[in-house]
Amino acid sequence: MTTSLYSDKHDKRRKLLIKARKDAGLTQSCLAAKLGTVQSRISKYEIGERSLEIIEFLDICKALNINYHEILDQL
């Protein structure tokens, strides 16, 4: 099991979250506002510069109004 920030599963999860955000019609700034954070934090995980803690992942799914299983089942 690889723990690299740039593993295939990490990359796929990142792309799925980007797609979910765009499908929800949200910009990075809008999502950041919903999460009470800054746009650069969203940008950094979307470009793969940082990883997500599990709680943060769950919060993002909630803000996007998707069930986290929708992402995890595709990994």
mmCIF file of the N, C-alpha and C atoms, coordinates in Angstrom:
data_MODEL
# 
_entry.id   MODEL 
# 
loop_
_atom_site.group_PDB 
_atom_site.id 
_atom_site.type_symbol 
_atom_site.label_atom_id 
_atom_site.label_alt_id 
_atom_site.label_comp_id 
_atom_site.label_asym_id 
_atom_site.label_entity_id 
_atom_site.label_seq_id 
_atom_site.pdbx_PDB_ins_code 
_atom_site.Cartn_x 
_atom_site.Cartn_y 
_atom_site.Cartn_z 
_atom_site.occupancy 
_atom_site.B_iso_or_equiv 
_atom_site.pdbx_formal_charge 
_atom_site.auth_seq_id 
_atom_site.auth_comp_id 
_atom_site.auth_asym_id 
_atom_site.auth_atom_id 
_atom_site.pdbx_PDB_model_num 
ATOM 1   N N  . MET A 1 1  ? 0.845   -1.175 0.000   1.00 0.00 ? 1  MET A N  1 
ATOM 2   C CA . MET A 1 1  ? 0.000   0.000  0.000   1.00 0.00 ? 1  MET A CA 1 
ATOM 3   C C  . MET A 1 1  ? 0.888   1.234  0.000   1.00 0.00 ? 1  MET A C  1 
ATOM 4   N N  . THR A 1 2  ? 0.653   2.091  -0.961  1.00 0.00 ? 2  THR A N  1 
ATOM 5   C CA . THR A 1 2  ? 1.428   3.328  -1.029  1.00 0.00 ? 2  THR A CA 1 
ATOM 6   C C  . THR A 1 2  ? 0.727   4.429  -0.235  1.00 0.00 ? 2  THR A C  1 
ATOM 7   N N  . THR A 1 3  ? 1.514   5.285  0.369   1.00 0.00 ? 3  THR A N  1 
ATOM 8   C CA . THR A 1 3  ? 0.943   6.392  1.124   1.00 0.00 ? 3  THR A CA 1 
ATOM 9   C C  . THR A 1 3  ? 1.306   7.726  0.482   1.00 0.00 ? 3  THR A C  1 
ATOM 10  N N  . SER A 1 4  ? 1.785   7.673  -0.753  1.00 0.00 ? 4  SER A N  1 
ATOM 11  C CA . SER A 1 4  ? 2.185   8.883  -1.456  1.00 0.00 ? 4  SER A CA 1 
ATOM 12  C C  . SER A 1 4  ? 1.011   9.826  -1.637  1.00 0.00 ? 4  SER A C  1 
ATOM 13  N N  . LEU A 1 5  ? 1.290   11.102 -1.533  1.00 0.00 ? 5  LEU A N  1 
ATOM 14  C CA . LEU A 1 5  ? 0.300   12.130 -1.792  1.00 0.00 ? 5  LEU A CA 1 
ATOM 15  C C  . LEU A 1 5  ? -0.175  12.042 -3.237  1.00 0.00 ? 5  LEU A C  1 
ATOM 16  N N  . TYR A 1 6  ? 0.638   11.484 -4.086  1.00 0.00 ? 6  TYR A N  1 
ATOM 17  C CA . TYR A 1 6  ? 0.344   11.422 -5.512  1.00 0.00 ? 6  TYR A CA 1 
ATOM 18  C C  . TYR A 1 6  ? 0.002   10.016 -5.980  1.00 0.00 ? 6  TYR A C  1 
ATOM 19  N N  . SER A 1 7  ? -0.576  9.186  -5.124  1.00 0.00 ? 7  SER A N  1 
ATOM 20  C CA . SER A 1 7  ? -0.979  7.839  -5.522  1.00 0.00 ? 7  SER A CA 1 
ATOM 21  C C  . SER A 1 7  ? -2.138  7.920  -6.501  1.00 0.00 ? 7  SER A C  1 
ATOM 22  N N  . ASP A 1 8  ? -2.373  6.832  -7.217  1.00 0.00 ? 8  ASP A N  1 
ATOM 23  C CA . ASP A 1 8  ? -3.468  6.788  -8.181  1.00 0.00 ? 8  ASP A CA 1 
ATOM 24  C C  . ASP A 1 8  ? -4.814  7.029  -7.506  1.00 0.00 ? 8  ASP A C  1 
ATOM 25  N N  . LYS A 1 9  ? -5.024  6.450  -6.334  1.00 0.00 ? 9  LYS A N  1 
ATOM 26  C CA . LYS A 1 9  ? -6.291  6.635  -5.629  1.00 0.00 ? 9  LYS A CA 1 
ATOM 27  C C  . LYS A 1 9  ? -6.460  8.071  -5.163  1.00 0.00 ? 9  LYS A C  1 
ATOM 28  N N  . HIS A 1 10 ? -5.383  8.683  -4.703  1.00 0.00 ? 10 HIS A N  1 
ATOM 29  C CA . HIS A 1 10 ? -5.444  10.078 -4.283  1.00 0.00 ? 10 HIS A CA 1 
ATOM 30  C C  . HIS A 1 10 ? -5.806  10.946 -5.483  1.00 0.00 ? 10 HIS A C  1 
ATOM 31  N N  . ASP A 1 11 ? -5.178  10.691 -6.604  1.00 0.00 ? 11 ASP A N  1 
ATOM 32  C CA . ASP A 1 11 ? -5.433  11.473 -7.808  1.00 0.00 ? 11 ASP A CA 1 
ATOM 33  C C  . ASP A 1 11 ? -6.882  11.305 -8.265  1.00 0.00 ? 11 ASP A C  1 
ATOM 34  N N  . LYS A 1 12 ? -7.373  10.092 -8.229  1.00 0.00 ? 12 LYS A N  1 
ATOM 35  C CA . LYS A 1 12 ? -8.754  9.846  -8.634  1.00 0.00 ? 12 LYS A CA 1 
ATOM 36  C C  . LYS A 1 12 ? -9.733  10.541 -7.686  1.00 0.00 ? 12 LYS A C  1 
ATOM 37  N N  . ARG A 1 13 ? -9.502  10.453 -6.376  1.00 0.00 ? 13 ARG A N  1 
ATOM 38  C CA . ARG A 1 13 ? -10.368 11.114 -5.404  1.00 0.00 ? 13 ARG A CA 1 
ATOM 39  C C  . ARG A 1 13 ? -10.363 12.621 -5.635  1.00 0.00 ? 13 ARG A C  1 
ATOM 40  N N  . ARG A 1 14 ? -9.189  13.160 -5.882  1.00 0.00 ? 14 ARG A N  1 
ATOM 41  C CA . ARG A 1 14 ? -9.042  14.589 -6.154  1.00 0.00 ? 14 ARG A CA 1 
ATOM 42  C C  . ARG A 1 14 ? -9.889  14.986 -7.366  1.00 0.00 ? 14 ARG A C  1 
ATOM 43  N N  . LYS A 1 15 ? -9.789  14.235 -8.444  1.00 0.00 ? 15 LYS A N  1 
ATOM 44  C CA . LYS A 1 15 ? -10.547 14.522 -9.660  1.00 0.00 ? 15 LYS A CA 1 
ATOM 45  C C  . LYS A 1 15 ? -12.046 14.372 -9.441  1.00 0.00 ? 15 LYS A C  1 
ATOM 46  N N  . LEU A 1 16 ? -12.452 13.376 -8.673  1.00 0.00 ? 16 LEU A N  1 
ATOM 47  C CA . LEU A 1 16 ? -13.872 13.181 -8.377  1.00 0.00 ? 16 LEU A CA 1 
ATOM 48  C C  . LEU A 1 16 ? -14.433 14.341 -7.556  1.00 0.00 ? 16 LEU A C  1 
ATOM 49  N N  . LEU A 1 17 ? -13.661 14.851 -6.611  1.00 0.00 ? 17 LEU A N  1 
ATOM 50  C CA . LEU A 1 17 ? -14.116 15.991 -5.815  1.00 0.00 ? 17 LEU A CA 1 
ATOM 51  C C  . LEU A 1 17 ? -14.191 17.263 -6.654  1.00 0.00 ? 17 LEU A C  1 
ATOM 52  N N  . ILE A 1 18 ? -13.255 17.428 -7.569  1.00 0.00 ? 18 ILE A N  1 
ATOM 53  C CA . ILE A 1 18 ? -13.313 18.584 -8.474  1.00 0.00 ? 18 ILE A CA 1 
ATOM 54  C C  . ILE A 1 18 ? -14.572 18.502 -9.329  1.00 0.00 ? 18 ILE A C  1 
ATOM 55  N N  . LYS A 1 19 ? -14.838 17.324 -9.882  1.00 0.00 ? 19 LYS A N  1 
ATOM 56  C CA . LYS A 1 19 ? -16.030 17.137 -10.709 1.00 0.00 ? 19 LYS A CA 1 
ATOM 57  C C  . LYS A 1 19 ? -17.294 17.386 -9.895  1.00 0.00 ? 19 LYS A C  1 
ATOM 58  N N  . ALA A 1 20 ? -17.339 16.882 -8.677  1.00 0.00 ? 20 ALA A N  1 
ATOM 59  C CA . ALA A 1 20 ? -18.512 17.079 -7.819  1.00 0.00 ? 20 ALA A CA 1 
ATOM 60  C C  . ALA A 1 20 ? -18.721 18.558 -7.521  1.00 0.00 ? 20 ALA A C  1 
ATOM 61  N N  . ARG A 1 21 ? -17.634 19.287 -7.294  1.00 0.00 ? 21 ARG A N  1 
ATOM 62  C CA . ARG A 1 21 ? -17.744 20.723 -7.033  1.00 0.00 ? 21 ARG A CA 1 
ATOM 63  C C  . ARG A 1 21 ? -18.295 21.443 -8.253  1.00 0.00 ? 21 ARG A C  1 
ATOM 64  N N  . LYS A 1 22 ? -17.744 21.117 -9.413  1.00 0.00 ? 22 LYS A N  1 
ATOM 65  C CA . LYS A 1 22 ? -18.205 21.757 -10.641 1.00 0.00 ? 22 LYS A CA 1 
ATOM 66  C C  . LYS A 1 22 ? -19.650 21.367 -10.962 1.00 0.00 ? 22 LYS A C  1 
ATOM 67  N N  . ASP A 1 23 ? -19.995 20.100 -10.757 1.00 0.00 ? 23 ASP A N  1 
ATOM 68  C CA . ASP A 1 23 ? -21.374 19.643 -10.986 1.00 0.00 ? 23 ASP A CA 1 
ATOM 69  C C  . ASP A 1 23 ? -22.357 20.369 -10.068 1.00 0.00 ? 23 ASP A C  1 
ATOM 70  N N  . ALA A 1 24 ? -21.888 20.738 -8.881  1.00 0.00 ? 24 ALA A N  1 
ATOM 71  C CA . ALA A 1 24 ? -22.724 21.478 -7.932  1.00 0.00 ? 24 ALA A CA 1 
ATOM 72  C C  . ALA A 1 24 ? -22.809 22.957 -8.299  1.00 0.00 ? 24 ALA A C  1 
ATOM 73  N N  . GLY A 1 25 ? -22.048 23.357 -9.316  1.00 0.00 ? 25 GLY A N  1 
ATOM 74  C CA . GLY A 1 25 ? -22.070 24.753 -9.758  1.00 0.00 ? 25 GLY A CA 1 
ATOM 75  C C  . GLY A 1 25 ? -21.341 25.697 -8.835  1.00 0.00 ? 25 GLY A C  1 
ATOM 76  N N  . LEU A 1 26 ? -20.369 25.167 -8.094  1.00 0.00 ? 26 LEU A N  1 
ATOM 77  C CA . LEU A 1 26 ? -19.632 25.983 -7.125  1.00 0.00 ? 26 LEU A CA 1 
ATOM 78  C C  . LEU A 1 26 ? -18.226 26.284 -7.616  1.00 0.00 ? 26 LEU A C  1 
ATOM 79  N N  . THR A 1 27 ? -17.795 27.498 -7.375  1.00 0.00 ? 27 THR A N  1 
ATOM 80  C CA . THR A 1 27 ? -16.387 27.844 -7.580  1.00 0.00 ? 27 THR A CA 1 
ATOM 81  C C  . THR A 1 27 ? -15.608 27.406 -6.340  1.00 0.00 ? 27 THR A C  1 
ATOM 82  N N  . GLN A 1 28 ? -14.303 27.443 -6.443  1.00 0.00 ? 28 GLN A N  1 
ATOM 83  C CA . GLN A 1 28 ? -13.486 27.152 -5.268  1.00 0.00 ? 28 GLN A CA 1 
ATOM 84  C C  . GLN A 1 28 ? -13.807 28.140 -4.154  1.00 0.00 ? 28 GLN A C  1 
ATOM 85  N N  . SER A 1 29 ? -14.006 29.386 -4.498  1.00 0.00 ? 29 SER A N  1 
ATOM 86  C CA . SER A 1 29 ? -14.313 30.414 -3.498  1.00 0.00 ? 29 SER A CA 1 
ATOM 87  C C  . SER A 1 29 ? -15.639 30.147 -2.807  1.00 0.00 ? 29 SER A C  1 
ATOM 88  N N  . CYS A 1 30 ? -16.654 29.731 -3.579  1.00 0.00 ? 30 CYS A N  1 
ATOM 89  C CA . CYS A 1 30 ? -17.967 29.423 -2.991  1.00 0.00 ? 30 CYS A CA 1 
ATOM 90  C C  . CYS A 1 30 ? -17.874 28.230 -2.048  1.00 0.00 ? 30 CYS A C  1 
ATOM 91  N N  . LEU A 1 31 ? -17.151 27.202 -2.463  1.00 0.00 ? 31 LEU A N  1 
ATOM 92  C CA . LEU A 1 31 ? -16.984 26.031 -1.602  1.00 0.00 ? 31 LEU A CA 1 
ATOM 93  C C  . LEU A 1 31 ? -16.226 26.416 -0.339  1.00 0.00 ? 31 LEU A C  1 
ATOM 94  N N  . ALA A 1 32 ? -15.190 27.199 -0.496  1.00 0.00 ? 32 ALA A N  1 
ATOM 95  C CA . ALA A 1 32 ? -14.417 27.647 0.668   1.00 0.00 ? 32 ALA A CA 1 
ATOM 96  C C  . ALA A 1 32 ? -15.311 28.397 1.649   1.00 0.00 ? 32 ALA A C  1 
ATOM 97  N N  . ALA A 1 33 ? -16.172 29.263 1.135   1.00 0.00 ? 33 ALA A N  1 
ATOM 98  C CA . ALA A 1 33 ? -17.078 30.022 2.004   1.00 0.00 ? 33 ALA A CA 1 
ATOM 99  C C  . ALA A 1 33 ? -18.017 29.085 2.755   1.00 0.00 ? 33 ALA A C  1 
ATOM 100 N N  . LYS A 1 34 ? -18.518 28.058 2.071   1.00 0.00 ? 34 LYS A N  1 
ATOM 101 C CA . LYS A 1 34 ? -19.404 27.088 2.729   1.00 0.00 ? 34 LYS A CA 1 
ATOM 102 C C  . LYS A 1 34 ? -18.678 26.334 3.840   1.00 0.00 ? 34 LYS A C  1 
ATOM 103 N N  . LEU A 1 35 ? -17.377 26.141 3.653   1.00 0.00 ? 35 LEU A N  1 
ATOM 104 C CA . LEU A 1 35 ? -16.573 25.400 4.621   1.00 0.00 ? 35 LEU A CA 1 
ATOM 105 C C  . LEU A 1 35 ? -15.951 26.306 5.684   1.00 0.00 ? 35 LEU A C  1 
ATOM 106 N N  . GLY A 1 36 ? -16.082 27.605 5.517   1.00 0.00 ? 36 GLY A N  1 
ATOM 107 C CA . GLY A 1 36 ? -15.474 28.536 6.466   1.00 0.00 ? 36 GLY A CA 1 
ATOM 108 C C  . GLY A 1 36 ? -13.961 28.575 6.372   1.00 0.00 ? 36 GLY A C  1 
ATOM 109 N N  . THR A 1 37 ? -13.462 28.455 5.149   1.00 0.00 ? 37 THR A N  1 
ATOM 110 C CA . THR A 1 37 ? -12.016 28.469 4.943   1.00 0.00 ? 37 THR A CA 1 
ATOM 111 C C  . THR A 1 37 ? -11.703 29.414 3.784   1.00 0.00 ? 37 THR A C  1 
ATOM 112 N N  . VAL A 1 38 ? -10.485 29.361 3.295   1.00 0.00 ? 38 VAL A N  1 
ATOM 113 C CA . VAL A 1 38 ? -10.061 30.235 2.207   1.00 0.00 ? 38 VAL A CA 1 
ATOM 114 C C  . VAL A 1 38 ? -9.946  29.442 0.903   1.00 0.00 ? 38 VAL A C  1 
ATOM 115 N N  . GLN A 1 39 ? -10.089 30.145 -0.203  1.00 0.00 ? 39 GLN A N  1 
ATOM 116 C CA . GLN A 1 39 ? -10.045 29.518 -1.530  1.00 0.00 ? 39 GLN A CA 1 
ATOM 117 C C  . GLN A 1 39 ? -8.733  28.787 -1.770  1.00 0.00 ? 39 GLN A C  1 
ATOM 118 N N  . SER A 1 40 ? -7.637  29.331 -1.280  1.00 0.00 ? 40 SER A N  1 
ATOM 119 C CA . SER A 1 40 ? -6.333  28.703 -1.536  1.00 0.00 ? 40 SER A CA 1 
ATOM 120 C C  . SER A 1 40 ? -6.248  27.304 -0.923  1.00 0.00 ? 40 SER A C  1 
ATOM 121 N N  . ARG A 1 41 ? -6.964  27.068 0.153   1.00 0.00 ? 41 ARG A N  1 
ATOM 122 C CA . ARG A 1 41 ? -6.982  25.728 0.766   1.00 0.00 ? 41 ARG A CA 1 
ATOM 123 C C  . ARG A 1 41 ? -7.654  24.725 -0.168  1.00 0.00 ? 41 ARG A C  1 
ATOM 124 N N  . ILE A 1 42 ? -8.734  25.153 -0.820  1.00 0.00 ? 42 ILE A N  1 
ATOM 125 C CA . ILE A 1 42 ? -9.418  24.297 -1.790  1.00 0.00 ? 42 ILE A CA 1 
ATOM 126 C C  . ILE A 1 42 ? -8.501  24.057 -2.985  1.00 0.00 ? 42 ILE A C  1 
ATOM 127 N N  . SER A 1 43 ? -7.904  25.112 -3.472  1.00 0.00 ? 43 SER A N  1 
ATOM 128 C CA . SER A 1 43 ? -7.008  25.011 -4.620  1.00 0.00 ? 43 SER A CA 1 
ATOM 129 C C  . SER A 1 43 ? -5.867  24.036 -4.368  1.00 0.00 ? 43 SER A C  1 
ATOM 130 N N  . LYS A 1 44 ? -5.287  24.093 -3.176  1.00 0.00 ? 44 LYS A N  1 
ATOM 131 C CA . LYS A 1 44 ? -4.130  23.245 -2.884  1.00 0.00 ? 44 LYS A CA 1 
ATOM 132 C C  . LYS A 1 44 ? -4.466  21.759 -2.899  1.00 0.00 ? 44 LYS A C  1 
ATOM 133 N N  . TYR A 1 45 ? -5.651  21.373 -2.413  1.00 0.00 ? 45 TYR A N  1 
ATOM 134 C CA . TYR A 1 45 ? -5.951  19.949 -2.508  1.00 0.00 ? 45 TYR A CA 1 
ATOM 135 C C  . TYR A 1 45 ? -6.408  19.580 -3.919  1.00 0.00 ? 45 TYR A C  1 
ATOM 136 N N  . GLU A 1 46 ? -7.013  20.519 -4.625  1.00 0.00 ? 46 GLU A N  1 
ATOM 137 C CA . GLU A 1 46 ? -7.454  20.215 -5.986  1.00 0.00 ? 46 GLU A CA 1 
ATOM 138 C C  . GLU A 1 46 ? -6.285  20.049 -6.948  1.00 0.00 ? 46 GLU A C  1 
ATOM 139 N N  . ILE A 1 47 ? -5.190  20.740 -6.710  1.00 0.00 ? 47 ILE A N  1 
ATOM 140 C CA . ILE A 1 47 ? -4.026  20.560 -7.587  1.00 0.00 ? 47 ILE A CA 1 
ATOM 141 C C  . ILE A 1 47 ? -3.078  19.487 -7.059  1.00 0.00 ? 47 ILE A C  1 
ATOM 142 N N  . GLY A 1 48 ? -3.420  18.907 -5.925  1.00 0.00 ? 48 GLY A N  1 
ATOM 143 C CA . GLY A 1 48 ? -2.614  17.816 -5.380  1.00 0.00 ? 48 GLY A CA 1 
ATOM 144 C C  . GLY A 1 48 ? -1.454  18.268 -4.532  1.00 0.00 ? 48 GLY A C  1 
ATOM 145 N N  . GLU A 1 49 ? -1.464  19.511 -4.120  1.00 0.00 ? 49 GLU A N  1 
ATOM 146 C CA . GLU A 1 49 ? -0.377  20.051 -3.306  1.00 0.00 ? 49 GLU A CA 1 
ATOM 147 C C  . GLU A 1 49 ? -0.496  19.647 -1.842  1.00 0.00 ? 49 GLU A C  1 
ATOM 148 N N  . ARG A 1 50 ? -1.710  19.317 -1.424  1.00 0.00 ? 50 ARG A N  1 
ATOM 149 C CA . ARG A 1 50 ? -1.925  18.866 -0.048  1.00 0.00 ? 50 ARG A CA 1 
ATOM 150 C C  . ARG A 1 50 ? -2.982  17.775 -0.046  1.00 0.00 ? 50 ARG A C  1 
ATOM 151 N N  . SER A 1 51 ? -2.938  16.969 0.978   1.00 0.00 ? 51 SER A N  1 
ATOM 152 C CA . SER A 1 51 ? -3.909  15.892 1.135   1.00 0.00 ? 51 SER A CA 1 
ATOM 153 C C  . SER A 1 51 ? -5.022  16.351 2.065   1.00 0.00 ? 51 SER A C  1 
ATOM 154 N N  . LEU A 1 52 ? -6.062  15.541 2.144   1.00 0.00 ? 52 LEU A N  1 
ATOM 155 C CA . LEU A 1 52 ? -7.205  15.865 2.993   1.00 0.00 ? 52 LEU A CA 1 
ATOM 156 C C  . LEU A 1 52 ? -7.259  14.952 4.199   1.00 0.00 ? 52 LEU A C  1 
ATOM 157 N N  . GLU A 1 53 ? -7.547  15.537 5.338   1.00 0.00 ? 53 GLU A N  1 
ATOM 158 C CA . GLU A 1 53 ? -7.857  14.746 6.524   1.00 0.00 ? 53 GLU A CA 1 
ATOM 159 C C  . GLU A 1 53 ? -9.238  14.142 6.303   1.00 0.00 ? 53 GLU A C  1 
ATOM 160 N N  . ILE A 1 54 ? -9.545  13.048 6.954   1.00 0.00 ? 54 ILE A N  1 
ATOM 161 C CA . ILE A 1 54 ? -10.832 12.380 6.759   1.00 0.00 ? 54 ILE A CA 1 
ATOM 162 C C  . ILE A 1 54 ? -12.000 13.293 7.127   1.00 0.00 ? 54 ILE A C  1 
ATOM 163 N N  . ILE A 1 55 ? -11.880 14.053 8.204   1.00 0.00 ? 55 ILE A N  1 
ATOM 164 C CA . ILE A 1 55 ? -12.955 14.952 8.617   1.00 0.00 ? 55 ILE A CA 1 
ATOM 165 C C  . ILE A 1 55 ? -13.166 16.037 7.567   1.00 0.00 ? 55 ILE A C  1 
ATOM 166 N N  . GLU A 1 56 ? -12.089 16.551 7.027   1.00 0.00 ? 56 GLU A N  1 
ATOM 167 C CA . GLU A 1 56 ? -12.186 17.568 5.979   1.00 0.00 ? 56 GLU A CA 1 
ATOM 168 C C  . GLU A 1 56 ? -12.867 16.990 4.736   1.00 0.00 ? 56 GLU A C  1 
ATOM 169 N N  . PHE A 1 57 ? -12.504 15.761 4.368   1.00 0.00 ? 57 PHE A N  1 
ATOM 170 C CA . PHE A 1 57 ? -13.137 15.076 3.237   1.00 0.00 ? 57 PHE A CA 1 
ATOM 171 C C  . PHE A 1 57 ? -14.640 14.967 3.461   1.00 0.00 ? 57 PHE A C  1 
ATOM 172 N N  . LEU A 1 58 ? -15.043 14.553 4.654   1.00 0.00 ? 58 LEU A N  1 
ATOM 173 C CA . LEU A 1 58 ? -16.465 14.421 4.973   1.00 0.00 ? 58 LEU A CA 1 
ATOM 174 C C  . LEU A 1 58 ? -17.166 15.778 4.929   1.00 0.00 ? 58 LEU A C  1 
ATOM 175 N N  . ASP A 1 59 ? -16.506 16.815 5.424   1.00 0.00 ? 59 ASP A N  1 
ATOM 176 C CA . ASP A 1 59 ? -17.084 18.162 5.391   1.00 0.00 ? 59 ASP A CA 1 
ATOM 177 C C  . ASP A 1 59 ? -17.278 18.651 3.954   1.00 0.00 ? 59 ASP A C  1 
ATOM 178 N N  . ILE A 1 60 ? -16.321 18.348 3.103   1.00 0.00 ? 60 ILE A N  1 
ATOM 179 C CA . ILE A 1 60 ? -16.428 18.741 1.692   1.00 0.00 ? 60 ILE A CA 1 
ATOM 180 C C  . ILE A 1 60 ? -17.595 18.018 1.033   1.00 0.00 ? 60 ILE A C  1 
ATOM 181 N N  . CYS A 1 61 ? -17.708 16.730 1.293   1.00 0.00 ? 61 CYS A N  1 
ATOM 182 C CA . CYS A 1 61 ? -18.832 15.968 0.727   1.00 0.00 ? 61 CYS A CA 1 
ATOM 183 C C  . CYS A 1 61 ? -20.161 16.553 1.187   1.00 0.00 ? 61 CYS A C  1 
ATOM 184 N N  . LYS A 1 62 ? -20.252 16.896 2.451   1.00 0.00 ? 62 LYS A N  1 
ATOM 185 C CA . LYS A 1 62 ? -21.485 17.488 2.984   1.00 0.00 ? 62 LYS A CA 1 
ATOM 186 C C  . LYS A 1 62 ? -21.764 18.829 2.310   1.00 0.00 ? 62 LYS A C  1 
ATOM 187 N N  . ALA A 1 63 ? -20.752 19.662 2.148   1.00 0.00 ? 63 ALA A N  1 
ATOM 188 C CA . ALA A 1 63 ? -20.921 20.972 1.511   1.00 0.00 ? 63 ALA A CA 1 
ATOM 189 C C  . ALA A 1 63 ? -21.340 20.835 0.049   1.00 0.00 ? 63 ALA A C  1 
ATOM 190 N N  . LEU A 1 64 ? -20.902 19.754 -0.591  1.00 0.00 ? 64 LEU A N  1 
ATOM 191 C CA . LEU A 1 64 ? -21.264 19.501 -1.986  1.00 0.00 ? 64 LEU A CA 1 
ATOM 192 C C  . LEU A 1 64 ? -22.584 18.741 -2.108  1.00 0.00 ? 64 LEU A C  1 
ATOM 193 N N  . ASN A 1 65 ? -23.157 18.402 -0.957  1.00 0.00 ? 65 ASN A N  1 
ATOM 194 C CA . ASN A 1 65 ? -24.420 17.671 -0.907  1.00 0.00 ? 65 ASN A CA 1 
ATOM 195 C C  . ASN A 1 65 ? -24.321 16.307 -1.602  1.00 0.00 ? 65 ASN A C  1 
ATOM 196 N N  . ILE A 1 66 ? -23.189 15.629 -1.359  1.00 0.00 ? 66 ILE A N  1 
ATOM 197 C CA . ILE A 1 66 ? -23.010 14.269 -1.883  1.00 0.00 ? 66 ILE A CA 1 
ATOM 198 C C  . ILE A 1 66 ? -22.674 13.345 -0.723  1.00 0.00 ? 66 ILE A C  1 
ATOM 199 N N  . ASN A 1 67 ? -23.022 12.094 -0.877  1.00 0.00 ? 67 ASN A N  1 
ATOM 200 C CA . ASN A 1 67 ? -22.670 11.087 0.105   1.00 0.00 ? 67 ASN A CA 1 
ATOM 201 C C  . ASN A 1 67 ? -21.219 10.677 -0.148  1.00 0.00 ? 67 ASN A C  1 
ATOM 202 N N  . TYR A 1 68 ? -20.432 10.610 0.888   1.00 0.00 ? 68 TYR A N  1 
ATOM 203 C CA . TYR A 1 68 ? -19.019 10.262 0.708   1.00 0.00 ? 68 TYR A CA 1 
ATOM 204 C C  . TYR A 1 68 ? -18.835 8.926  0.015   1.00 0.00 ? 68 TYR A C  1 
ATOM 205 N N  . HIS A 1 69 ? -19.831 8.048  0.114   1.00 0.00 ? 69 HIS A N  1 
ATOM 206 C CA . HIS A 1 69 ? -19.754 6.753  -0.577  1.00 0.00 ? 69 HIS A CA 1 
ATOM 207 C C  . HIS A 1 69 ? -19.712 6.936  -2.093  1.00 0.00 ? 69 HIS A C  1 
ATOM 208 N N  . GLU A 1 70 ? -20.311 8.017  -2.596  1.00 0.00 ? 70 GLU A N  1 
ATOM 209 C CA . GLU A 1 70 ? -20.275 8.283  -4.032  1.00 0.00 ? 70 GLU A CA 1 
ATOM 210 C C  . GLU A 1 70 ? -18.843 8.437  -4.523  1.00 0.00 ? 70 GLU A C  1 
ATOM 211 N N  . ILE A 1 71 ? -17.985 8.965  -3.682  1.00 0.00 ? 71 ILE A N  1 
ATOM 212 C CA . ILE A 1 71 ? -16.576 9.120  -4.030  1.00 0.00 ? 71 ILE A CA 1 
ATOM 213 C C  . ILE A 1 71 ? -15.815 7.828  -3.742  1.00 0.00 ? 71 ILE A C  1 
ATOM 214 N N  . LEU A 1 72 ? -15.971 7.307  -2.534  1.00 0.00 ? 72 LEU A N  1 
ATOM 215 C CA . LEU A 1 72 ? -15.194 6.133  -2.136  1.00 0.00 ? 72 LEU A CA 1 
ATOM 216 C C  . LEU A 1 72 ? -15.503 4.901  -2.970  1.00 0.00 ? 72 LEU A C  1 
ATOM 217 N N  . ASP A 1 73 ? -16.754 4.731  -3.369  1.00 0.00 ? 73 ASP A N  1 
ATOM 218 C CA . ASP A 1 73 ? -17.110 3.566  -4.193  1.00 0.00 ? 73 ASP A CA 1 
ATOM 219 C C  . ASP A 1 73 ? -16.417 3.575  -5.542  1.00 0.00 ? 73 ASP A C  1 
ATOM 220 N N  . GLN A 1 74 ? -16.020 4.740  -5.995  1.00 0.00 ? 74 GLN A N  1 
ATOM 221 C CA . GLN A 1 74 ? -15.349 4.844  -7.309  1.00 0.00 ? 74 GLN A CA 1 
ATOM 222 C C  . GLN A 1 74 ? -13.846 4.628  -7.211  1.00 0.00 ? 74 GLN A C  1 
ATOM 223 N N  . LEU A 1 75 ? -13.337 4.537  -5.988  1.00 0.00 ? 75 LEU A N  1 
ATOM 224 C CA . LEU A 1 75 ? -11.903 4.306  -5.820  1.00 0.00 ? 75 LEU A CA 1 
ATOM 225 C C  . LEU A 1 75 ? -11.620 2.821  -5.846  1.00 0.00 ? 75 LEU A C  1 
# 
